[in-house]
Amino acid sequence: MRSAGCTGRAARGAAASPGRGTAAQVLDFEEGPAAVADEELQGELREISANVRLSEQYLALARDLDVMEPKAPDEARAGLLA
């Protein structure tokens, strides 16, 4: 039995209408308000907007914060007190 108010397209949710929402939108770096003349820069901006190098950036952050290797509780506390 269907609940009142949840019928058809609304009951299926956002997945029923592709192209809606932020995940399906793509920035156009060739035309419009986000236009960039340099093709190399366009490629870099596409990578950034698609989060292509996101895992690389997280690994770099982990190295900077020195959290790549697990630490014992005593080591963690010693780092906080220093």
C-alpha positions as CSV (number, residue, x, y, z in Angstrom):
1,M,0.0,0.0,0.0
2,R,1.3,3.4,-1.0
3,S,1.4,6.2,1.5
4,A,-0.6,9.3,0.7
5,G,1.5,12.0,-1.0
6,C,4.2,9.7,-2.3
7,T,3.2,8.8,-5.9
8,G,4.9,8.4,-9.2
9,R,8.1,10.4,-9.8
10,A,8.3,11.9,-6.3
11,A,8.2,8.4,-4.8
12,R,11.2,7.3,-6.9
13,G,13.4,10.2,-5.7
14,A,16.2,12.2,-7.4
15,A,17.6,9.1,-9.1
16,A,14.6,8.9,-11.4
17,S,15.5,12.2,-13.1
18,P,19.1,12.1,-14.4
19,G,20.6,15.5,-15.0
20,R,19.2,17.0,-11.9
21,G,21.2,17.8,-8.8
22,T,24.8,18.8,-8.4
23,A,26.4,15.5,-9.2
24,A,25.1,15.4,-12.8
25,Q,26.0,19.0,-13.6
26,V,29.2,19.6,-15.6
27,L,31.0,22.9,-15.9
28,D,31.6,24.0,-19.4
29,F,35.1,25.7,-19.5
30,E,34.8,26.4,-23.3
31,E,31.7,28.6,-23.3
32,G,29.6,30.5,-20.8
33,P,30.5,32.2,-17.5
34,A,33.2,29.6,-16.7
35,A,34.9,29.9,-20.1
36,V,38.7,29.7,-20.1
37,A,40.8,30.4,-23.3
38,D,43.8,28.2,-22.4
39,E,43.2,24.5,-23.3
40,E,45.7,23.2,-20.8
41,L,44.0,25.2,-18.0
42,Q,40.7,23.8,-19.2
43,G,42.0,20.3,-18.7
44,E,43.3,21.1,-15.2
45,L,40.0,22.7,-14.2
46,R,38.1,19.6,-15.5
47,E,40.3,17.4,-13.3
48,I,39.8,19.6,-10.3
49,S,36.0,19.8,-10.7
50,A,35.8,16.0,-11.2
51,N,38.0,15.3,-8.1
52,V,40.4,13.2,-10.2
53,R,43.4,13.8,-7.9
54,L,41.4,13.9,-4.6
55,S,43.0,10.7,-3.2
56,E,46.5,12.1,-4.1
57,Q,45.7,15.3,-2.2
58,Y,44.5,13.3,0.9
59,L,47.7,11.3,0.9
60,A,49.8,14.4,0.6
61,L,47.9,15.9,3.6
62,A,48.4,12.7,5.6
63,R,52.2,12.8,4.9
64,D,52.3,16.5,6.0
65,L,50.4,15.7,9.2
66,D,52.7,12.6,9.8
67,V,49.7,10.3,10.1
68,M,50.7,7.7,7.5
69,E,51.8,5.1,10.1
70,P,49.6,4.1,13.0
71,K,50.8,5.3,16.4
72,A,50.5,3.9,19.9
73,P,48.4,5.9,22.3
74,D,51.5,6.9,24.2
75,E,53.1,8.2,21.0
76,A,50.0,10.2,20.2
77,R,49.9,11.8,23.6
78,A,53.6,12.6,23.5
79,G,53.0,14.5,20.2
80,L,50.2,16.5,21.7
81,L,52.3,17.5,24.8
82,A,55.3,18.6,22.7
